[in-house]
Amino acid sequence: IKNKINHKLSFIQKHSSKSSDEIINLLKNLDKNNDFEYFTNLTLLLLSHNLNEINFQNELEKINEISNERKDNGVYYTPKDITDFIIYNSIFQLIANKYKIDFKPLNPGDIVLKITQLRNNQEIVDFISNISVFDPTCGTGAFLLRTFQIKIEMIQKLNYKLESAQIYDIINNLHGNDLDSYSTYVSKLRILFKCSNLNNKLELDLKEIYSILSLNFRNYNFISQFEEG
């Protein structure tokens, strides 16, 4: 383990002069036959640039801009407005079913207004935190990352003080799969970076969170392969 850490630190020092754009171009054009460690080293190098969260997330998303190769492999990504509509309504429908609230598909803003009527309800906060979400073709985690964010937004709209326990519950209930191991690695890194920013206000064990994410992400062909359990 110590040798691996030293190797990664050496890699970062050696390539520290590279700009974030240069790193992104290397990541986007990486031959998938390259050593996976080279890919992880590049993403860590990008992380060393101390980008703010918005820039970091945007840079990682650039890795998966649509290319001819991805089209050939049937890889497409859901636009953010559609992602938000699906996530908000899916969570709201589960809340409505459990708590006997009238449900019809709404835009996210209207759902937030509905949620605010349920203020200070510990049971609903716990329910939202523990809703399990699985994306069988998660790519670089846009859907799961947004689920993570929306759950936090809903909890805060309930006028409930966010605690580390809720973050662990949310993380434990995020599950992703993608045939491309490069994509799932980026997914985990993006969610971990989101948690690292929350760590300023909450006491979170980032190593433990990454261990949970590693268990929750798989690399199968969801159409032709299936593993029970």
Disulfide bonds with the S-S distance in Angstrom:
none
